[in-house]
Amino acid sequence: MRIVSGTLKGRRFSPPASFNARPTTDQARESLFNVLNNLIDFETQKVLDLFSGTGAISYEFASRGCPQVVSVEQNFRHYSFIKSCVEDFKLTAQIKPVRADTFKYLKQAPQRYTLIFADPPFDHPHLETLPDLVLSPTLLSADGLFILEHGPNRNFEDHPQFWQIRKYGKVNFSFFRLSETP
């Protein structure tokens, strides 16, 4: 795997063969970040990366200049891999790996974020509940963005805060924004 853009463009990282995760492909990540280039200023973002897996999304945000990225991963081996990559890439000032269950972390997150990204297993039994959990003014800033990566068999277009969807093969990114408050 490689970092597709930013100051770390081209840097490679290889999760062990025993890694039990479905990483976002380089092509899907590159497409997602091309979209984000037109939507956000990376240098002002406070990012929460949920179900971090390999940490690839966190590295991409940091490589593009995000000053603060919290990378939440429950699996100890995955968390350890992320920690070692953060140290190898010298991103300790930008990325904070956290070993925690995503749903528990969301209930007690210590701050608000401008962008929240989640890449749960496509068959996660509680995937449908994530938008409602994340789209809270205590977690996401008023002008913030939530991006949920999911398979083609899920559809979030009826959710009141759904904004748009981007499809790249079997990978879908649903974008959400908080509703305007009256």
N, C-alpha and C positions, 0 to 999 in steps of 0.2 A: 504494500500500500504506500501511497505517497501523498504529501501535502501539495495541493494543486495550485496555490497562489499565495502571494504575500511574501514576507521576508524569509519564510522557510520553504518557499516553492521548490519542489523537487526532492525535498528530504524524504527519505523512506523510513518506514517502520514496519516490522513484521511480527504480528502476534504469533505465539507458539501454535503448533499444529493442533494441540489439544484445546484451543480456544473455543468456547461454546457461545459464539455470537454470530449474528448476521450483519457484518459491517455494511454501511452505505457505500455503494460502489464509487470509485473515483469519478466516473462520468456523472452520476446523479449528484454527488457533492459539488462538482464543478458547475453543473447547471443550476443548482440551488443557490450557490454563492454568486453566480452571474445575475440572478434575479435580485438577490439581496443588495448587490452593488448599487442598484437603482432605487432601493427603498430606504436604506439606512446609512448612517455615518458610523462606520465600525469603531472609530476612535472614541465614541461617546457611549458605547453599549455596556450594560451590565448584563451578562449572559448566564442563563441557567441551562445546562445541558443534562437532560434526564435520560436514564438508561444509557449511559455513555459507552458501554462496550469497549471498543478499542481506544476511545478518546479522539477519534479522527475529527469529529465536528468541533470539539474544543480546540484542537490544534489549528484548525482552519480559522476559527474566530481570532485566536491569539496571533496567528501569522499575519492577519490583516489589521492588527493594531488594537483589538479590543483590550481595554485595560483590566477587565475583571471577568473571569469565566469560572463558574462553579460547575464542576463535573461530578455528577452523582451516579455512582455505580454500586450495586449491592454485592455482586460476586467478588470475593476476595482476590482471586487470580486476575480478574479484569482490572480491579482497582489497583492492584500492585503493578500491573503492566502500565496503566495510565501514569501512575506516580513515577515510574522509571523513565518513561518517555518525556514527561514534563521536565525531569532533571536533565536528561540527555539533550533535549532541545533548549535548555536554559530558559524555561517558561515559568519558573517558580514564582516570579513576581506577578504573573498574569493569571495562571490557572491554579485553582485550589481543588484538588481531588477530594471527594467526600465519599466515604463508604457508608451507604445507607440505603434503606428501602425507599424508593421514590415516593410512595404514597404517604409514608410516615414523614419524610422530609418536607413534603408539600404542606402538611398540617402545622409544621413548626419552623418553616423557613425564616431565617433571621433578618431578611431584607426583601425589598422589592426589586424586580428586574425589568429591564427595558425589552429584553427578548428572551423567550423561553422556547427551547427546542426539545422535543421528546421523540425518541426512537425505540419504543417498546417492542418486544417480540410481536410479530404480526398476529399471533394467535393468543395474545395475552387476554385472560378472561375479564379484565377490568379496563381494557383499552377504551371502550365507549364512554367511560366516566372521566377520562383525563381532561377533555375540554372544560367541563364544569368545575373541576378541581383547580385547574390552572388559571382560568379566566376570572380571577378574583382581584379586586383592587388592592388587596393586601399582598398579593404576589406579583402582579403585573402592573407596571406604571400605566397611567391613563393613555399615553400614546404608544404603548407597547405592542408587541407582536408575539403571537404564539404559533409555532410551526409544529405540526404533528406528522411524523413519517408513518405511513401505514401501507398495507397491501391494497390491491385493486378491488378486493371484495368488501371493503368498508367504504361508507359514504357518509360524510359529515355536512353535506350541503344544506340540510334542514336545520342545522344548529343556528340559533339566533345570532351568534357572533362569528359565524363562518364568513370569510371574506373571498377567498379564491383557492383554487387547486391547481397544482402543477403535476403532470404525470410524466414519468420517465421509465418506460417499460413496466416492470412489476412494482415500481416504487412510486408512491404518491406522497406529495407534500400538501397537506391542507393547512391554509393560513387562516388565523383567527385574529380578530381585534375586539377589544372590549366595547360593549355598546355605549353609546353616549348616555350620560346620566341626565335626567331631566332637570 
